[in-house]
């Protein structure tokens, strides 16, 4: 493992030779010129007409900014149009001046500048490098690697570097780490041999949550650490992300620490017996600090690790009985979706509240997630133009589902499409040269190539909810996460009657079981409405039908009601017959003893009564006594139903 507490003893000619090979011509001079149009090193040209220098504060060069301040800070547009360019200036302006450094040290600093340029995440300014050069000259060193980082921090204090922990010292630490890797001839193979793995060196698939390092030095047993590293390398080669690998390491670290604390007699693979695993199973299941999901994940990882060790002989001496079986794992909790109640969603979707988000990119991202239910990671990495128009001209969203590792296409609402188009305009205004992603990170992103980060959205959402005083019906403050927008959309779709297989495709679920969780919410909602309906129903004679929601037949009646609604949808009530039975009264519901209705249908019953009275008159005029009798039965039943329903309505009316 690399340490920051010891200097590196590498032959200077070797390091110098490597630097000479790696440095490009534009970074080899004593003065490294800054192109004002380079987004890593500058912000553009000074807005004063005719000025060729790079702009900094207020898009003015340092000289013009100083003059503008002395003149009382007049209107910038007027000042820029009436002030002439700087006629002469130092050659240190708009350049990194390395002339005071000896050749070897100069190459090291130049290499760090080149690396920053290629990383394209942090804007370097001359003042940062000037302060770094001051420190290196005062310390009288021949290489940045002459001292470990803690010693450099002490030297920075001694020599008056004011921003220790700031950007100048940050550049020193950045240079030290990259020079250390260069001195060690660090590549992926060498990185795998270390006990700290870095995603940048391994070239692995990055984690959406910002995990850049995995440490194995916390695993006490060398023999177990070696096997775990081998398993993680194997999984990385199989296409697992760096974030997934970090979960594996954390799960197996728990097992390693358990062995150290509770099974100290285990000193080699032969000690991992079935009895030890059974004890660990009960220990982990009872661990109060772990959730049910985490416990299940840790055991699943250990089970897979033991299987791989048996299959590939990664731990010679491991007993054949050292295994965990699927039926031994505790069930993974299946909580209901954490949907956001509509009272709270109304606040989160309020345009006035959305306008209080810190910038346009965050606002557009939140709206898109609300409307599409995308996972935050998938939304953040959307391509600049993700809209595809279908055959009817409707906009659809093309995105990469990272969890399922596949591209998907879903229809867009008008609100979501408008948010995407507005964001495209915003990106074009800020990065005229064009960006590769729809939601670029707002800082440390000079050319707009780095996507918005999940952690940034999480922090901004938390602050925004405080700013808008997000609360529930009782006035209590509440907090929601971006992922809950996904749960809310799924719940809304199911409650709107969208079939589960359609919701599954809309949300990009791998299995119908995931979507079925939203149907559970729908069933609970509809069941509550059903219980309410049962308390208010009457039959064709206007008699109230009793119902006990806690009774033994309540569940069966609920199932019958659902099946009947699927098979027989009536305009004025519900059919109370089981759907397995044939209907002997087709089109004659108001004379059927199985007919049920509620006050919801009162307007329909009144209209039907008027129509029935007209039919009675018409039948009598034609001399059709039998038809008139049938209509009178319907009219009598309607009168009884209407009277009973009006009585229920009067009882429910506010006093």
C-alpha positions in Angstrom: 0.0 0.0 0.0 1.3 3.5 -0.8 2.0 5.6 2.2 2.2 9.4 2.5 4.5 9.2 5.6 7.7 8.2 3.9 9.7 9.8 1.0 10.3 7.8 -2.2 13.8 6.7 -3.0 13.7 6.4 -6.8 16.8 7.1 -8.9 16.4 10.7 -10.2 17.6 9.8 -13.7 14.9 7.1 -14.0 12.1 9.6 -13.0 13.6 12.3 -15.2 13.7 10.0 -18.2 10.0 9.0 -17.7 9.0 12.6 -17.3 10.9 13.6 -20.5 9.0 10.9 -22.4 5.6 11.8 -21.1 5.7 15.7 -21.3 4.2 17.1 -24.4 6.0 20.1 -26.1 3.5 22.7 -24.9 4.4 21.8 -21.3 8.2 21.7 -21.5 9.1 25.4 -21.4 10.1 27.6 -18.5 6.9 29.6 -19.1 3.8 27.5 -19.9 1.5 29.8 -21.8 -2.2 29.8 -21.1 -4.6 30.0 -24.0 -7.5 32.1 -22.9 -9.8 29.9 -24.9 -8.7 26.7 -23.0 -11.5 26.0 -20.6 -9.1 24.1 -18.1 -6.7 27.0 -17.7 -8.9 30.1 -18.4 -12.5 31.4 -18.6 -12.2 33.1 -22.0 -10.9 36.4 -23.1 -11.2 39.7 -21.3 -14.4 41.5 -22.4 -12.7 44.8 -22.9 -12.7 45.6 -26.6 -9.3 44.7 -28.1 -7.8 43.1 -25.0 -6.1 39.8 -25.7 -5.6 38.7 -22.2 -7.4 35.9 -20.3 -10.5 36.9 -18.2 -11.0 36.0 -14.6 -13.3 38.0 -12.2 -16.3 39.6 -13.9 -14.8 38.3 -17.2 -12.1 40.9 -17.0 -8.3 40.4 -17.0 -6.6 41.2 -13.7 -5.4 44.6 -14.9 -8.8 45.7 -16.2 -10.5 44.4 -13.1 -8.2 46.5 -10.9 -8.9 49.6 -13.0 -12.7 48.9 -13.0 -12.7 48.7 -9.2 -10.7 51.9 -8.8 -13.2 53.8 -11.1 -16.1 52.8 -8.7 -17.3 49.8 -10.6 -19.3 51.4 -13.4 -21.6 49.4 -15.6 -19.5 46.6 -17.1 -20.8 46.9 -20.6 -20.0 50.6 -20.8 -16.6 50.1 -19.2 -15.7 47.3 -21.6 -16.7 49.4 -24.6 -14.9 52.6 -23.5 -11.7 51.3 -22.0 -8.7 50.5 -24.2 -6.6 47.3 -24.0 -3.5 47.0 -21.9 -0.6 48.2 -24.0 2.2 46.2 -22.3 2.4 43.6 -19.6 4.7 41.1 -18.0 5.5 37.9 -19.8 4.3 36.1 -16.6 0.8 37.2 -17.3 -1.4 34.3 -18.6 1.4 31.8 -18.0 2.7 29.4 -15.4 6.1 30.7 -14.5 8.5 27.8 -13.6 11.8 29.7 -14.3 12.9 29.7 -10.7 12.9 25.9 -10.5 15.8 23.6 -11.4 15.2 21.4 -14.5 14.1 18.2 -12.6 11.7 20.0 -10.3 10.4 22.1 -13.2 9.6 18.9 -15.1 7.7 17.5 -12.1 5.5 20.6 -11.7 4.9 20.7 -15.5 3.9 17.1 -15.4 1.3 17.9 -12.7 0.0 20.7 -14.8 -0.3 18.4 -17.8 -2.2 15.8 -15.7 -4.6 18.5 -14.5 -5.2 19.5 -18.1 -5.9 16.0 -19.2 -8.2 15.2 -16.2 -10.3 18.3 -17.0 -11.8 18.5 -13.6 -10.1 21.5 -11.9 -9.3 24.9 -13.3 -5.7 25.9 -12.6 -4.8 29.5 -12.3 -1.3 31.1 -12.3 -1.6 32.2 -8.7 -1.9 28.6 -7.6 1.3 27.5 -9.4 3.1 30.7 -8.3 2.5 29.8 -4.6 3.5 26.3 -5.2 6.8 27.4 -6.8 7.4 29.8 -3.9 7.1 26.8 -1.5 9.4 24.6 -3.5 12.1 27.2 -3.8 11.9 28.0 -0.1 12.1 24.3 0.9 15.3 23.9 -1.3 14.4 20.5 -2.6 15.3 18.8 -5.8 12.1 16.7 -6.1 8.6 16.9 -4.8 9.1 13.3 -3.6 12.0 14.3 -1.3 9.4 14.7 1.6 6.2 12.8 2.5 3.0 14.8 2.5 2.8 15.4 6.3 6.3 16.9 6.2 5.3 19.1 3.2 2.4 20.4 5.3 4.8 21.4 8.1 7.1 23.1 5.5 4.1 25.0 4.1 3.4 26.4 7.5 7.0 27.3 8.1 7.4 29.1 4.8 4.1 31.1 5.1 1.9 29.3 2.6 -1.4 30.8 3.7 -3.8 28.3 2.1 -2.5 25.1 3.5 -5.4 22.7 2.7 -6.3 25.0 -0.1 -5.8 24.9 -3.9 -2.0 25.5 -4.0 -1.3 22.8 -1.4 -3.9 20.6 -3.1 -1.9 20.9 -6.3 1.2 19.8 -4.4 -0.5 16.7 -3.0 -1.9 15.9 -6.5 1.6 16.2 -8.0 3.1 14.0 -5.2 0.6 11.2 -5.7 1.0 11.1 -9.5 4.8 11.3 -9.3 4.7 8.5 -6.8 2.8 6.3 -9.2 5.1 7.2 -12.0 8.2 6.4 -9.9 6.7 3.0 -9.0 5.9 2.4 -12.7 2.3 1.9 -11.6 -0.1 0.2 -13.9 -3.1 -2.1 -13.5 -1.0 -5.2 -12.7 1.0 -3.3 -10.1 -2.2 -1.8 -8.7 -3.8 -5.3 -8.2 -0.8 -6.3 -6.2 -1.4 -3.4 -3.7 -3.8 -3.4 -0.9 -5.5 -0.2 -2.1 -7.1 -0.2 -5.5 -8.0 3.0 -7.4 -10.5 3.0 -10.1 -8.5 5.5 -12.3 -5.5 3.2 -12.4 -7.5 0.0 -13.0 -9.6 1.6 -15.7 -12.7 0.0 -14.2 -16.3 1.0 -14.7 -16.7 3.9 -12.2 -19.2 3.9 -9.4 -22.3 6.2 -9.7 -21.9 7.1 -6.1 -18.4 8.4 -6.3 -16.5 5.3 -5.0 -12.9 5.7 -6.3 -10.9 3.5 -3.9 -11.2 0.1 -2.3 -9.0 -0.8 0.6 -8.1 -4.4 1.6 -5.7 -3.5 4.4 -8.6 -3.7 6.9 -8.8 -7.4 6.4 -6.5 -8.8 9.2 -5.7 -12.3 7.8 -3.1 -12.2 5.0 -4.3 -15.5 3.6 -7.9 -14.4 3.6 -7.0 -11.0 2.1 -5.2 -12.6 -0.8 -8.2 -14.8 -1.6 -10.6 -11.9 -1.3 -8.5 -9.7 -3.7 -8.4 -12.6 -6.2 -12.1 -13.0 -6.0 -12.6 -9.2 -6.5 -10.3 -9.1 -9.4 -12.2 -12.0 -11.0 -15.5 -10.2 -10.6 -14.0 -7.0 -12.0 -12.9 -8.9 -15.1 -16.4 -10.3 -15.4 -17.8 -6.8 -15.8 -18.8 -5.8 -12.3 -18.7 -2.1 -11.5 -16.2 -0.7 -9.0 -19.2 0.1 -6.7 -20.3 -3.5 -6.7 -16.8 -4.6 -5.8 -16.7 -2.2 -2.8 -19.9 -3.9 -1.5 -18.2 -7.3 -1.9 -15.1 -6.1 0.0 -17.2 -4.6 2.8 -19.2 -7.8 3.2 -16.1 -10.1 3.3 -14.4 -7.6 5.7 -17.2 -8.2 8.2 -16.5 -11.9 8.0 -12.8 -11.4 8.4 -13.2 -9.2 11.5 -15.7 -11.7 13.0 -13.1 -14.4 12.7 -10.5 -12.2 14.4 -12.8 -11.2 17.3 -14.9 -14.3 17.9 -13.0 -17.2 16.2 -9.3 -16.4 16.9 -8.4 -20.1 16.5 -9.0 -19.8 12.7 -5.5 -19.2 11.4 -5.8 -20.7 7.9 -8.5 -21.8 5.5 -8.9 -25.2 7.2 -10.4 -23.4 10.2 -13.4 -22.2 8.3 -15.6 -25.1 9.2 -19.3 -25.5 8.9 -19.7 -24.9 12.6 -17.8 -21.5 12.3 -20.1 -20.5 9.4 -23.2 -21.5 11.4 -22.1 -19.3 14.3 -21.4 -16.4 11.9 -24.9 -16.8 10.4 -26.5 -16.4 13.8 -24.1 -13.6 14.7 -24.8 -11.6 11.5 -28.6 -12.1 11.7 -28.6 -10.8 15.2 -26.4 -7.8 14.5 -28.5 -4.7 15.5 -26.5 -2.3 13.4 -27.3 -4.1 10.1 -30.6 -3.8 8.3 -32.3 -6.9 6.9 -31.2 -6.0 3.3 -27.6 -5.6 4.4 -27.5 -8.8 6.3 -28.9 -10.7 3.3 -26.4 -9.0 1.0 -23.4 -9.9 3.2 -24.4 -13.5 3.4 -25.1 -13.7 -0.3 -21.6 -12.3 -1.0 -20.0 -14.7 1.4 -21.9 -17.7 -0.1 -20.7 -16.7 -3.6 -17.1 -16.2 -2.3 -17.0 -19.7 -0.7 -18.4 -21.3 -3.9 -15.8 -19.6 -6.0 -13.0 -20.6 -3.7 -14.1 -24.3 -4.0 -14.5 -24.0 -7.8 -11.2 -22.3 -8.5 -9.1 -23.6 -5.5 -8.4 -20.1 -4.3 -8.1 -21.3 -0.7 -6.3 -24.6 -0.5 -7.4 -26.5 2.6 -10.9 -25.0 2.7 -13.1 -27.8 4.0 -15.7 -29.2 1.6 -18.4 -28.5 4.1 -17.5 -24.8 4.2 -20.6 -23.5 2.4 -23.8 -21.6 2.9 -27.0 -22.8 1.3 -29.8 -20.8 -0.3 -32.5 -21.9 2.2 -30.3 -20.8 5.1 -30.2 -17.2 4.1 -32.7 -14.9 5.9 -35.4 -13.5 3.6 -34.7 -10.1 2.1 -37.3 -7.7 3.5 -39.8 -6.6 0.9 -41.0 -3.2 2.1 -43.8 -1.4 0.3 -42.7 1.3 -2.2 -41.8 4.6 -0.5 -44.1 6.7 -2.6 -44.6 10.4 -1.7 -48.2 11.4 -0.7 -49.9 13.7 -3.1 -50.1 16.5 -0.5 -46.3 16.5 -0.4 -45.9 16.0 -4.2 -48.0 19.1 -4.8 -45.3 21.1 -3.0 -42.5 19.4 -4.8 -44.1 20.0 -8.2 -45.0 23.6 -7.6 -43.3 25.8 -10.2 -42.6 28.5 -7.6 -40.9 26.0 -5.4 -38.9 24.4 -8.3 -37.7 27.9 -9.1 -35.9 28.0 -5.8 -33.5 25.2 -6.7 -29.9 26.5 -7.0 -29.6 26.4 -10.8 -31.4 25.5 -14.0 -29.6 22.1 -14.4 -30.8 20.9 -11.0 -34.3 22.1 -11.7 -34.5 20.4 -15.0 -33.0 17.2 -13.6 -35.6 17.1 -10.8 -38.5 17.6 -13.2 -37.3 14.9 -15.5 -36.9 12.4 -12.6 -40.4 13.3 -11.3 -42.0 12.7 -14.8 -40.1 9.6 -15.9 -39.1 7.8 -12.7 -35.6 7.4 -13.9 -33.0 6.2 -11.5 -30.8 9.2 -10.6 -27.6 7.6 -12.0 -29.4 6.9 -15.4 -30.7 10.5 -15.5 -27.4 12.0 -14.8 -25.6 10.3 -17.6 -28.2 11.0 -20.3 -26.8 11.9 -23.7 -27.1 15.5 -24.8 -30.0 14.7 -27.2 -31.9 11.7 -25.8 -35.2 12.4 -27.5 -36.5 10.1 -30.3 -39.8 10.9 -32.0 -42.1 7.9 -32.5 -44.3 7.3 -35.6 -47.1 9.6 -34.3 -44.7 12.5 -33.6 -44.6 11.9 -29.8 -41.3 12.4 -28.0 -39.7 9.4 -26.4 -36.6 9.2 -24.1 -33.7 6.9 -25.0 -31.6 6.1 -22.0 -29.1 3.4 -20.7 -30.5 1.4 -17.9 -27.3 0.7 -15.9 -29.0 -1.8 -13.6 -30.1 -4.0 -16.5 -27.2 -3.0 -18.7 -29.4 -2.3 -21.7 -30.8 0.7 -23.6 -34.5 1.5 -23.2 -37.0 3.8 -24.8 -40.0 5.3 -22.8 -42.6 7.9 -23.8 -42.2 11.4 -22.4 -44.8 13.7 -20.9 -44.9 17.2 -22.3 -43.5 18.6 -19.1 -40.5 16.2 -19.3 -39.9 17.0 -23.0 -40.0 20.8 -22.2 -37.5 20.3 -19.4 -35.1 18.4 -21.7 -35.3 21.1 -24.4 -34.8 23.9 -21.9 -31.7 22.1 -20.5 -30.3 21.6 -24.0 -30.5 25.4 -24.5 -28.9 26.0 -21.1 -26.0 23.7 -21.9 -25.5 25.3 -25.3 -25.4 28.7 -23.7 -22.8 27.7 -21.1 -20.7 25.4 -23.3 -21.1 26.8 -26.8 -18.6 24.2 -28.2 -21.2 21.6 -27.2 -21.3 19.0 -24.4 -21.6 15.2 -24.5 -24.1 14.9 -21.7 -27.5 16.6 -21.0 -26.7 17.3 -17.3 -23.1 18.3 -17.0 -21.6 18.9 -13.5 -21.8 22.6 -12.7 -18.3 23.0 -11.2 -14.8 21.6 -12.0 -16.1 20.8 -15.5 -14.5 23.2 -17.9 -15.7 21.7 -21.1 -19.0 20.1 -19.9 -17.9 16.6 -20.4 -18.3 15.3 -16.8 -21.9 14.4 -15.9 -23.8 15.6 -12.9 -23.1 13.6 -9.7 -25.6 11.8 -7.6 -24.1 13.1 -4.3 -24.5 16.7 -5.6 -28.2 16.2 -6.3 -28.8 14.6 -2.9 -27.2 17.5 -1.1 -29.1 20.1 -3.2 -32.5 18.3 -2.7 -32.0 18.3 1.1 -31.2 22.0 1.2 -34.1 22.8 -1.2 -36.6 20.9 0.9 -35.6 23.1 3.9 -35.9 26.2 1.8 -39.4 25.5 0.7 -40.4 24.3 4.2 -41.6 20.9 2.9 -44.2 19.5 5.3 -47.0 17.0 5.6 -50.7 17.6 6.4 -50.0 18.1 10.1 -47.4 20.7 9.4 -44.5 18.5 10.4 -41.3 18.8 8.2 -40.6 15.8 6.0 -37.6 14.7 3.8 -37.8 12.8 0.6 -35.1 11.3 -1.6 -34.8 11.5 -5.4 -35.4 7.8 -5.7 -38.8 8.2 -4.1 -40.0 10.1 -7.2 -39.5 6.7 -9.0 -41.7 4.9 -6.4 -44.3 7.7 -6.7 -44.6 7.4 -10.4 -44.9 3.6 -10.2 -47.7 4.0 -7.6 -49.5 6.7 -9.7 -49.4 4.5 -12.8 -50.8 1.4 -11.0 -53.5 3.5 -9.3 -54.5 4.9 -12.7 -55.1 1.4 -13.9 -52.1 1.0 -16.1 -51.3 -2.8 -16.5 -48.4 -4.1 -14.5 -46.4 -5.3 -17.5 -46.6 -1.7 -19.0 -45.4 -0.2 -15.7 -42.6 -2.8 -15.6 -41.4 -1.6 -19.0 -41.9 2.1 -18.1 -39.7 1.8 -15.0 -37.2 -0.7 -16.5 -37.8 -3.4 -13.9 -35.9 -6.6 -14.4 -38.8 -8.8 -13.1 -42.5 -8.5 -12.7 -42.0 -9.1 -9.0 -40.5 -5.6 -8.6 -43.6 -4.0 -10.2 -45.9 -6.2 -8.1 -44.8 -4.2 -5.1 -46.6 -1.2 -6.5 -49.7 -3.3 -7.1 -49.7 -4.0 -3.4 -50.1 -0.3 -2.7 -52.9 -0.2 -5.2 -54.7 -3.1 -3.6 -54.4 -1.5 -0.2 -55.8 1.8 -1.5 -58.6 0.2 -3.4 -59.4 -2.1 -0.4 -59.9 0.9 1.8 -62.3 2.4 -0.8 -64.0 -1.0 -1.0 -64.6 -1.1 2.7 -66.1 2.4 2.5 -68.3 1.4 -0.4 -69.6 -1.7 1.4 -70.8 0.6 4.3 -72.9 2.7 1.8 -74.4 0.2 -0.6 -78.1 -0.7 -1.0 -79.9 -3.3 -3.1 -82.7 -2.8 -5.7 -85.3 -2.4 -2.9 -83.3 0.4 -1.2 -82.4 -1.8 1.7 -79.0 -1.2 3.3 -76.6 -4.2 2.9 -74.7 -5.0 6.1 -70.9 -5.5 6.0 -68.3 -6.3 8.6 -64.8 -5.5 7.3 -63.4 -7.7 10.1 -65.8 -10.6 9.4 -64.6 -14.0 8.2 -66.1 -13.5 4.8 -64.7 -10.0 4.2 -61.6 -11.2 2.2 -63.7 -13.5 0.0 -66.1 -10.7 -0.7 -63.2 -8.4 -1.6 -61.9 -11.0 -4.1 -65.4 -11.5 -5.6 -65.8 -7.7 -5.9 -62.5 -7.4 -7.8 -63.3 -10.3 -10.2 -66.8 -9.0 -10.8 -65.5 -5.5 -11.6 -63.2 -7.0 -14.3 -66.0 -9.1 -15.8 -69.0 -6.9 -15.5 -68.6 -3.2 -15.5 -72.0 -1.5 -14.9 -72.8 2.2 -15.5 -75.0 2.5 -12.4 -73.5 0.2 -9.7 -71.9 -3.2 -9.2 -72.8 -6.8 -9.7 -72.7 -8.9 -6.5 -72.7 -12.3 -8.3 -69.5 -14.4 -8.4 -68.0 -14.1 -11.9 -68.0 -17.9 -12.2 -71.8 -17.9 -12.3 -73.7 -17.2 -15.5 -76.0 -14.1 -15.4 -79.7 -14.9 -15.7 -80.7 -11.2 -15.9 -78.7 -9.8 -18.9 -79.5 -6.1 -19.3 -82.0 -6.2 -16.4 -79.8 -5.3 -13.4 -82.5 -3.1 -11.7 -84.7 -6.2 -11.3 -81.8 -8.5 -10.2 -81.4 -9.3 -6.5 -77.6 -9.3 -6.9 -77.4 -5.6 -8.0 -75.7 -3.2 -5.6 -75.2 0.6 -5.8 -74.0 3.6 -3.9 -74.7 7.4 -3.7 -72.0 7.8 -6.3 -74.5 6.8 -9.0 -77.4 9.0 -7.9 -77.4 11.2 -10.9 -77.5 8.2 -13.2 -80.4 6.7 -11.3 -82.4 9.9 -11.5 -81.9 10.2 -15.2 -82.9 6.5 -15.6 -86.1 7.1 -13.6 -87.1 9.9 -15.9 -86.4 7.7 -19.0 -88.3 4.8 -17.4 -91.4 7.0 -16.8 -91.4 8.0 -20.4 -91.1 4.3 -21.5 -94.1 3.5 -19.2 -96.2 6.2 -20.9 -95.1 5.1 -24.4 -96.0 1.4 -23.6 -99.5 2.4 -22.3 -100.2 4.4 -25.4 -99.3 1.4 -27.5 -101.4 -0.9 -25.4 -98.5 -3.0 -24.3 -99.5 -3.8 -20.8 -96.8 -6.4 -20.1 -94.0 -4.1 -21.1 -95.5 -1.3 -19.0 -95.6 -3.6 -16.0 -92.0 -4.5 -16.4 -91.1 -0.8 -16.6 -93.2 0.0 -13.5 -91.1 -2.6 -11.6 -87.9 -0.9 -12.6 -89.4 2.5 -11.7 -90.5 1.3 -8.3 -87.1 -0.2 -7.6 -85.5 3.1 -8.8 -87.7 5.1 -6.4 -86.7 2.9 -3.5 -83.0 3.0 -4.5 -83.0 6.8 -4.9 -84.8 7.4 -1.6 -82.3 5.2 0.3 -79.3 6.7 -1.4 -80.6 10.3 -0.7 -81.0 9.3 2.9 -77.3 8.1 3.0 -76.2 11.3 1.4 -78.1 13.4 3.9 -76.5 11.5 6.8 -73.0 12.1 5.3 -73.6 15.8 4.6 -71.8 18.2 7.0 -74.1 19.7 9.6 
